[in-house]
């Protein structure tokens, strides 16, 4: 039997981890919005399991989730 990483994270924790990784690469990168993540999880667009009120994702699915979720745009300071 192959050994898979079956560690479950809450979707909120997974998005926070993905956002930290994006910020390490580029301080001006757009972030993944929790509302978008939950919408994608509820419609099955990203792999997630619902247990009670929370969605859980596997740590091994983080690259797939990052590829499927759109990143928001950072707003540049408005010139007055």
C-alpha positions as CSV (number, residue, x, y, z in Angstrom):
1,X,0.0,0.0,0.0
2,X,1.4,3.4,-0.9
3,X,1.9,5.9,1.8
4,X,-0.1,9.1,1.2
5,X,0.0,12.3,3.2
6,X,-3.4,12.1,4.8
7,X,-3.0,15.1,7.1
8,X,-6.3,17.1,7.1
9,X,-6.3,20.9,7.5
10,X,-9.3,23.2,7.9
11,X,-9.9,25.1,4.7
12,X,-9.2,28.3,6.5
13,X,-5.8,27.1,7.7
14,X,-5.0,25.7,4.2
15,X,-5.7,29.1,2.6
16,X,-3.6,30.9,5.2
17,X,-0.7,28.6,4.5
18,X,-1.1,29.1,0.7
19,X,-1.2,32.9,1.2
20,X,1.9,32.9,3.4
21,X,3.7,31.0,0.7
22,X,2.6,33.5,-1.9
23,X,3.7,36.4,0.2
24,X,7.2,34.8,0.7
25,X,7.6,34.8,-3.1
26,X,6.2,38.2,-3.8
27,X,5.2,40.8,-1.1
28,X,2.6,42.3,-3.5
29,X,1.0,39.1,-4.6
30,X,-2.8,38.8,-4.5
31,X,-4.3,36.5,-1.8
32,X,-6.8,33.7,-1.9
33,X,-10.1,34.8,-0.4
34,X,-11.7,32.5,2.2
35,X,-15.2,33.2,0.7
36,X,-14.0,32.0,-2.7
37,X,-12.4,29.0,-1.2
38,X,-15.6,28.0,0.6
39,X,-17.6,28.6,-2.5
40,X,-15.3,26.4,-4.5
41,X,-15.4,23.7,-1.8
42,X,-19.2,23.7,-1.6
43,X,-19.5,23.2,-5.4
44,X,-16.8,20.6,-5.6
45,X,-14.4,22.7,-7.7
46,X,-11.6,21.9,-5.2
47,X,-11.2,18.7,-3.2
48,X,-12.6,19.1,0.3
49,X,-14.5,17.1,2.9
50,X,-17.3,18.6,5.0
51,X,-17.4,17.5,8.6
52,X,-20.0,19.4,10.6
53,X,-19.7,23.1,9.9
54,X,-16.1,23.0,8.5
55,X,-14.5,22.0,5.3
56,X,-11.2,20.0,5.5
57,X,-8.6,19.5,2.8
58,X,-5.6,17.2,2.6
59,X,-2.2,18.7,2.8
60,X,-1.2,16.8,-0.3
61,X,-4.0,18.6,-2.3
62,X,-2.6,22.1,-1.5
63,X,-0.9,22.5,-4.9
64,X,-4.1,21.5,-6.7
65,X,-6.1,23.9,-4.7
66,X,-3.6,26.7,-5.4
67,X,-3.9,26.0,-9.1
68,X,-7.7,26.0,-9.1
69,X,-8.4,29.1,-6.9
70,X,-8.2,32.5,-8.4
71,X,-5.9,34.9,-6.5
72,X,-7.3,38.3,-5.7
73,X,-5.7,41.5,-6.7
74,X,-3.8,43.8,-4.4
75,X,-5.1,47.4,-4.5
76,X,-2.4,49.9,-5.1
77,X,-2.6,53.1,-3.0
78,X,-4.7,55.6,-4.8
79,X,-3.1,58.8,-5.8
80,X,-4.8,61.9,-4.4
